Amino acid sequence: MTVGRAFILRLLRYNQRRLNSVLTQTQPVTARSNRPLARTALVVAAIGALWFILFRQLSNEWSINEQYNYGWFVPVFALFLFWLRWQDRPDPEIRSRRKRAANNRRAFLASLIAVPALLILLPVRLLEIANPDWRLINWLHAAAVTTLTLLYLWYTGGTPWLRHFAFPILFASIAVPWLTPVEGPIVQDLMRAVAAIASEAATLSGIPTQVEGNLIRLSNGVVGINEACSGVRSLQTSLMIGLLFGELKRLSILNRAALVAGAIAIAFIGNCARALFLVWIGASKNLGAVSHWHDFAGYSIVVAVFAGSLLLAILLGRGKAEGGSQKSETSGQLPLLSQRSYFLLPTSCFLLVFCWLAFVEIGCEAWYRAHERNVTPLPEWTVRWPKDAPGFHETEIDEYVRDTLRYNDGHAFAWDVTPAKLGESSSSVEQPAAMQCKLYAFRWNPGSSSVIRARTHRPDICLPAAGWKQVADTGVHTYPTANSFALPFRHLEFRIRKPKKSGQRVAHTFYCLSEDRVPSGSAIDSKLPQMTAPRHKLTRNKRIRRVLEGQRHLGQQVMEVVFVSRDEIPAADAESRFSELVREVVFAKPGSQ
């Protein structure tokens, strides 16, 4: 009995010690396990805030520019690609206490890059708010956010994580609009190439055509490859689709390049087929039928690019199917981030990031609101249409143009103008042919993207896309109105690129963009609304000055007058007739002077 009792007591003591040991090992781990999860949530929230602010800024361009409508899908695709990469992520680099010097160097290098990337967000946001169409600043903003994200991945998992997660992070940059000096020549040249190929194919098919820039002229009217202010929408979309499928199939760099090239080729061939189809519709039926099939033909190209790229990705990725299946079997065995908590930065770092982002947004809002207290309202004016003019009629604004400009009020009218009113030449023997006057007036109420929309419909942007070539720019001149205040207009002269045998077509355009309010210092001794210079002359200093003056969300008006004729129009005569027209049709609203 004594031996048995001693054995039982020893067994109970052993089990008690074992139970205490288990409890002491499990309870602290359970308490600590919530901390990495909370830090992880804070990491996701901080990085998510960076990307949300960027995508919110870019969404203005996505909504008004048809070429970048696909940008709404890019954040979803990028997040999905990151999640796929997370499923088979490699083990992060293990930091040893013995390598404390190396760890300190890594932390110093990360801080050296992260701090400037965070600080630069303040001037970037100030510039973006005043200049939402400045694409260079958008790229700088995207570069800062991308750098911070990649930098944290590198600090957390080392070089293996940086290489593994680089593509989904960089993929988001496909939604940033291209720089204008890069986009303009590429898009315009591609559109002219599509028009030339479609015109040649139509001529070989027995349909007589003539190319005028991005337009194809038929015997019964004009067919647009896309609208005059638009580009090849499927080009950027094909890039996104090619990169997306290349990542989904985890193709090699060479195969991905081949896939992207194939997607672009499919888009180009599809645009040529679409143009030829619309020309055939216009020649065999009528131009009204072209508008009916226009959008359907455009979306069919996107479907063709999607299907063709998917098939090409499957063909290129055949050899990687087995390797991918073997890799997925072990992906669930990798450790969670919460088990590597010592790779996370302190919670205070992410709280500082949150505080800094809040300071940037609140500070920018306070800056512009403070300056908006010191602005001077300018005379509001309106256009009274010359309804008694010969041939006066309203011109229907295309649905695509309405969707792009998104103005609050807009009208377009046209009427005939006799050359006698422009000033007859004493040496003229024959009566020249009459010309036509077209007048466009658009109004934007104050809004976040009114600056972009007001600058979209410009003669130096739209007319070259419609086959015109700018030959002269006489600068900005002021013209008095009926109420004794003056408006500034920029006078540009255009000629058709390929004149017909009956004579060369000439166009004189007068363009004005006026804002509802200007800083008080700019309005001293002058009641003239600010005239926005042509796009290529909107210098960096002028954009910075908009920030210093706190200009944003301004209500704006655009007035554009175009005189079109097949005969020569002296610039002085065009300006004389335009000066007379301004006094006849432009009036200040009561109580605005």
PyMOL commands that set and color helices and strands:
alter all, ss='L'
color gray80, all
select helices_A, chain A and resi 2-64+66-72+74-87+97-119+121-130+135-175+180-204+233-248+253-284+287-316+318-329+331-333+337-343+347-372+399-405+419-422+450-454+459-465+520-523+535-537+540-548+571-585
alter helices_A, ss='H'
color red, helices_A
select strands_A, chain A and resi 210-212+215-218+221-224+375-377+381-383+393-394+409-417+435-444+468-480+486-496+506-515+517-519+556-565+586-588
alter strands_A, ss='S'
color yellow, strands_A
deselect
rebuild
show_as cartoon
